[in-house]
Amino acid sequence: EPTRSFGIGRTDDNRYLILTIYRSTDPQNQVRYRPVDAAVDAPWTPIIDDFENEFQPFGNQGSQLLFLTDFEAPTKRIVAIDRSAGAARTDRITKGADRGRPWDAIENLALAMGGLMFGLGKPYNPPV
């Protein structure tokens, strides 16, 4: 597919490789994973298999892979997808509108000192 680009990263515990697949320059992406010690020709397991939303991987906690996403959240939210539970999604930090602050957008995300750090900002609304 000539318009696709790819990125590969490792989880912080060095257990999984995360493959992100993009179409052109769109932020929406697919996500797949496999164990770091898998054979070079081992298949990738799909987690997100469509191009409907943006899923930015940023870490894991055990079998749960952590993502910043715009899935059902235009100002973003953080979800944990449990790879052992058939890609079941669980909210970690709800979107700004759910907190009564619809102007908040989650940004500047990091795992540090055993916890999750993030900043809130005003969503960017480009001129039409």
N, C-alpha and C positions, 0 to 999 in steps of 0.2 A: 504494500500500500504506500504509494509515493508521498502522500501528505501526512504520514504518521511520524511522530518522534517518540523516543523512549528515554526513560531514566531508570537507573537501578541504584538502590541504596540498601544498607544493612540496618537492621534494628540495633538499638543500643546494646542489647545483650548478645549480639552477634549470632543469633539463632536463625534468623530468616533474612532472605533477600526479598526486597519489595520492588516489583517492576511496575512503573507507571507508563501508560500509553496515551498519547495525546493525538488529536486530529488537528493538523495545521497549527494555528496559534491559539485555538480555543482553550479556555481553562478547564473545560469538562474533560474528564479522563476515565480510563479503565485502570483497575488495579489488580495485580496478581502477585502471588508469593510462592516461595518454596524454601525448604531448609538450606542453610548455607552449605552444608556438607552433602547436598544432593549431587548426583552425577551431572556432568556438563550438559548432557542431552535429556535430563529429567524434565517432565512436563511442569508447567506453571499452573498453580491452582487459582482460578478466578475468584476474586472477592467482589469486585464491581465490574460487571460485564457489559456496561452500556456507556454511552457518552452523554448522559442526561444531566449529570452534576459534577461538580469539582470535589475531589477527595484528595487532600494533601496529607500524606502519611508523615507522622513526626515522632513515632516511637511505639513501644509496646509495653505491656505489663503482663508477663506470662503469655498465655495464648490469645490475649486481647490486643489487637492492633489498633492504634489510636490515630484518628484523622480529624483534620479541620475540614469542614464541608459546608456547602450551601444547600444541601439536600433538605428541603422543606424549611429553609432558613436563609433568607436573602442577606441577613447580616452575619451569617455563619454560626456554626455551633460545633462542639467537639463531640465526637461519637467514638465509642469503642466497638469494634467488630470482632466477635469471638470466632476465630478460625476453626475452633473445634465444635462450634454450635451451628454450623451451616450458614455462616455470615449473618447471624442475628445482630442487629444494631441496638446499642444501648446509649442513651444520652449521658454524657459526663458533665458538660456545661451547656445549659439550654441557651437558646438564642435570645438576643436582647429583648425582643417583644414579649417573650414569656416572663421576663423579669420586670415588666412594666416600663421598660426603657427602650422603645422601638428604635431609637437613634444609635444605640450601641452596636458596634461591629467588633468581633473578636479579631485581634491581630497580635503580632509579636509573641508567638507561642514557643514554649520551651519546657522540657522536662528537666528539673534541677532539684538536687537534694531530696530525692524521693517524692517530690510533688510536682504539680503542674503550675506553671507560671504563664500568665497571659495578660495582655493589655486590652483595654477597650477604647475604641475611637469612633469618630463619626464616619459612617459609610460614605464612600465616594460615589457621587451621582453625577456622571458626566453630562455636559450640556447636550441637549437634543438638537 
